């Protein structure tokens, strides 16, 4: 019966054959160093001759584009790959804010159908992000989340507080009771659900709902 253990030439430990890399040049078909020692050896050689290894890697990648593509795809699905990709993306956005804006606009222009589908699936998220962004541009304090907005609509039975129509007929939008231009904040306590028409009529007026109903 063939022995399943093999001694590493470097550390001298007997290990399972699965702990050794394949090397067809040897009679045994395996490397003399275990994986751990082999990786350590390669790392040391890379540190001493970085340019030599970079050039070798470039040549190998140029000769094996399909293997590179397959390997990168497989790595990008691992936990480590996802973290690295996210970190690199955040770093690129930080260093290239203008390019990022241009790229986003270009993508939205070329993918109108996807943008519309995304908006239909996440209307409340879109509204929340838009209102928070407008508030930031006006230097208003506070933010509110999509959950807080949905809870507020549920509290008022998905009804416009002015005209009394429900969301099946109209679309509710967040209205600031004390307008941001009048010094109001963007917290959920300063927000009420109104339909677009009532919100447009109210605009930035400091007015009670009973007075607003007379204007409609």
C-alpha positions as CSV (number, residue, x, y, z in Angstrom):
1,X,0.0,0.0,0.0
2,X,1.4,3.4,-1.0
3,X,2.4,5.6,2.0
4,X,0.2,8.7,2.2
5,X,2.8,10.7,4.2
6,X,5.7,12.7,2.8
7,X,8.5,14.5,4.6
8,X,9.2,18.1,3.8
9,X,12.8,18.9,2.9
10,X,12.6,22.3,4.6
11,X,10.8,21.8,8.0
12,X,11.4,18.0,8.2
13,X,7.8,17.3,9.2
14,X,5.9,14.3,7.8
15,X,2.6,15.5,6.3
16,X,-0.2,14.2,4.1
17,X,0.5,14.3,0.4
18,X,-2.3,16.8,-0.1
19,X,-0.1,19.3,1.7
20,X,2.3,19.4,-1.2
21,X,2.0,21.1,-4.6
22,X,2.1,19.0,-7.8
23,X,5.4,19.0,-9.6
24,X,5.6,16.7,-12.7
25,X,9.3,17.2,-12.9
26,X,9.8,15.0,-9.8
27,X,9.4,11.2,-9.8
28,X,6.9,11.5,-7.0
29,X,4.9,14.1,-8.9
30,X,5.1,16.4,-5.8
31,X,7.3,19.3,-4.6
32,X,9.9,18.7,-2.0
33,X,8.6,21.5,0.2
34,X,5.2,21.4,1.8
35,X,2.7,24.2,0.9
36,X,3.5,26.3,3.9
37,X,7.3,26.2,3.3
38,X,6.9,26.7,-0.4
39,X,4.8,29.8,0.0
40,X,7.2,31.2,2.5
41,X,10.1,30.6,0.1
42,X,8.3,32.2,-2.8
43,X,7.4,35.3,-0.6
44,X,11.1,35.7,0.3
45,X,12.2,35.5,-3.3
46,X,9.5,38.0,-4.3
47,X,10.8,40.5,-1.7
48,X,14.4,40.1,-3.0
49,X,13.5,40.3,-6.7
50,X,10.1,42.2,-7.0
51,X,10.7,43.4,-10.6
52,X,11.7,40.0,-11.9
53,X,8.5,38.4,-10.5
54,X,6.3,41.3,-11.8
55,X,7.6,40.8,-15.3
56,X,7.1,37.0,-15.1
57,X,3.5,37.5,-13.9
58,X,2.8,40.0,-16.7
59,X,4.0,37.5,-19.3
60,X,2.0,34.6,-17.8
61,X,-1.2,36.7,-17.7
62,X,-0.7,37.8,-21.3
63,X,-0.3,34.1,-22.4
64,X,-3.2,32.8,-20.4
65,X,-6.1,35.3,-20.5
66,X,-8.8,32.7,-20.1
67,X,-7.2,31.2,-17.0
68,X,-6.7,34.7,-15.6
69,X,-10.4,35.6,-16.2
70,X,-11.6,32.3,-14.6
71,X,-9.3,32.8,-11.6
72,X,-10.3,36.4,-11.0
73,X,-14.0,35.5,-11.3
74,X,-13.6,32.7,-8.8
75,X,-11.6,34.9,-6.4
76,X,-14.2,37.8,-6.7
77,X,-16.9,35.5,-5.3
78,X,-14.9,34.6,-2.1
79,X,-15.3,36.6,1.1
80,X,-11.8,38.0,0.9
81,X,-12.3,38.9,-2.8
82,X,-15.5,40.8,-2.0
83,X,-13.8,42.7,0.8
84,X,-10.8,43.6,-1.3
85,X,-13.0,44.7,-4.2
86,X,-15.1,46.9,-1.9
87,X,-12.0,48.5,-0.3
88,X,-10.5,49.2,-3.7
89,X,-13.8,50.7,-5.0
90,X,-14.0,53.0,-2.0
91,X,-10.4,54.1,-2.4
92,X,-10.9,54.8,-6.1
93,X,-14.1,56.8,-5.4
94,X,-12.2,58.9,-2.8
95,X,-9.3,59.6,-5.2
96,X,-11.5,60.2,-8.3
97,X,-14.8,61.9,-7.2
98,X,-15.3,63.7,-10.6
99,X,-14.6,60.5,-12.6
100,X,-17.1,58.6,-10.4
101,X,-19.9,61.2,-11.0
102,X,-19.2,61.1,-14.7
103,X,-19.2,57.3,-14.8
104,X,-22.5,57.1,-12.8
105,X,-24.2,59.6,-15.2
106,X,-22.9,57.7,-18.2
107,X,-24.1,54.4,-16.8
108,X,-27.6,55.8,-15.9
109,X,-27.9,57.3,-19.4
110,X,-27.0,54.0,-21.1
111,X,-29.2,51.8,-18.8
112,X,-32.5,53.7,-18.5
113,X,-34.5,50.5,-18.2
114,X,-32.5,49.3,-15.3
115,X,-32.8,52.7,-13.6
116,X,-36.6,52.6,-14.0
117,X,-36.8,49.1,-12.7
118,X,-34.7,49.9,-9.7
119,X,-36.8,53.0,-8.9
120,X,-40.0,50.9,-9.1
121,X,-38.6,48.3,-6.7
122,X,-37.3,50.9,-4.2
123,X,-39.4,54.0,-4.5
124,X,-39.3,54.7,-0.8
125,X,-35.5,54.3,-0.6
126,X,-35.2,56.7,-3.6
127,X,-37.5,59.3,-2.0
128,X,-35.6,59.1,1.4
129,X,-32.2,59.4,-0.3
130,X,-33.3,62.4,-2.4
131,X,-34.9,64.3,0.6
132,X,-31.8,63.7,2.8
133,X,-29.5,64.9,0.0
134,X,-31.6,68.1,-0.6
135,X,-31.5,68.7,3.2
136,X,-27.7,68.4,3.3
137,X,-27.3,70.8,0.4
138,X,-29.4,73.3,2.4
139,X,-27.2,72.7,5.5
140,X,-30.3,71.4,7.5
141,X,-29.7,69.3,10.5
142,X,-31.0,65.7,10.9
143,X,-31.8,62.8,8.7
144,X,-34.6,60.1,8.5
145,X,-34.5,56.5,7.3
146,X,-36.8,54.6,5.0
147,X,-38.0,52.6,8.0
148,X,-39.0,55.8,9.9
149,X,-40.8,57.1,6.8
150,X,-42.7,53.8,6.3
151,X,-43.6,53.7,10.0
152,X,-44.9,57.3,9.8
153,X,-47.1,56.4,6.7
154,X,-48.4,53.4,8.6
155,X,-49.2,55.5,11.6
156,X,-51.4,57.7,9.5
157,X,-52.9,54.8,7.6
158,X,-51.2,55.7,4.3
159,X,-53.3,58.8,4.1
160,X,-52.5,62.4,3.0
161,X,-53.2,64.5,6.1
162,X,-54.5,67.3,3.9
163,X,-56.9,65.9,1.2
164,X,-57.5,62.6,3.0
165,X,-56.8,60.5,-0.1
166,X,-54.9,57.2,0.4
167,X,-51.8,56.0,-1.3
168,X,-53.5,53.6,-3.7
169,X,-54.9,56.7,-5.4
170,X,-52.0,59.1,-4.8
171,X,-48.3,58.9,-3.9
172,X,-47.3,60.2,-0.5
173,X,-44.1,62.3,-0.2
174,X,-42.4,63.6,3.0
175,X,-43.4,67.2,3.7
176,X,-41.4,69.3,6.3
177,X,-43.9,70.9,8.7
178,X,-41.5,73.8,9.3
179,X,-39.8,74.2,5.9
180,X,-36.0,73.8,5.6
181,X,-35.8,77.3,4.2
182,X,-37.5,78.6,7.4
183,X,-35.0,76.9,9.7
184,X,-36.7,73.5,10.1
185,X,-34.7,70.3,10.5
186,X,-34.8,67.1,8.6
187,X,-35.7,64.8,11.5
188,X,-38.8,62.5,11.3
189,X,-40.5,64.6,13.9
190,X,-40.7,67.5,11.5
191,X,-42.1,65.5,8.7
192,X,-45.7,64.7,7.7
193,X,-47.1,62.6,4.8
194,X,-48.8,64.7,2.1
195,X,-49.6,63.9,-1.6
196,X,-47.6,65.7,-4.2
197,X,-50.4,68.1,-5.0
198,X,-50.9,69.2,-1.4
199,X,-47.2,69.4,-0.9
200,X,-46.8,71.7,-3.9
201,X,-49.7,73.9,-2.7
202,X,-48.2,74.2,0.8
203,X,-44.7,74.8,-0.4
204,X,-42.7,76.6,2.4
205,X,-45.7,78.2,4.1
206,X,-46.1,77.9,7.9
207,X,-49.7,77.0,7.8
208,X,-52.1,74.6,9.7
209,X,-53.7,71.7,7.9
210,X,-57.2,73.3,8.3
211,X,-56.0,76.4,6.5
212,X,-54.3,74.4,3.9
213,X,-57.5,72.4,3.2
214,X,-59.3,75.7,2.3
215,X,-56.7,76.3,-0.4
216,X,-57.4,73.0,-2.2
